[in-house]
Amino acid sequence: MLVAVGSDHAGLDLKQEIIKLLAELKHDVSDYGTDTPLSVDYPDFGEKVAEAVSSGKAERGILICGTGIGMSIVANKFPNVRAALCNELFSAKMSRMHNDANILVLGGRIIGRDLGKEIVRTWIDTGFENARHTDRIKKISAIEKKIHEQK
């Protein structure tokens, strides 16, 4: 699976750990930055990863900023993106099982390295349940389409 990964300066250290983990798990990674601890603007990196997932260039994405809130807002502006902010294991698992989340968002200043890696492992390894949840995902897509058509 190709996973697009991006962070701002607050998520850089965790991003680097996650890239190593994804390689260990035998996934391909596209790193969209940042590569510097200097202050940068999270929307720039959230846009790149969300665009990759939205367009189908990447199957999934992982975004990290200080709290994860900003990256979540950015990512969910894109069609076909279901970004979920998960700073603990249960939400990570449920975001995949029930929501088919295709972008995981983490708060680099909220969770530590070990928990962050465990969240990623859980999220990557959990599948979508389909069944009753498929209709709900279709409703989300219909809302996106309706909003896009109104513009």
Summary of the structure (lengths in Angstrom):
residues: 151
radius of gyration: 14.5
end to end distance: 33.5
largest distance: 45.3
contacts: 527
relative contact order: 0.17
helix: 52%
strand: 16%
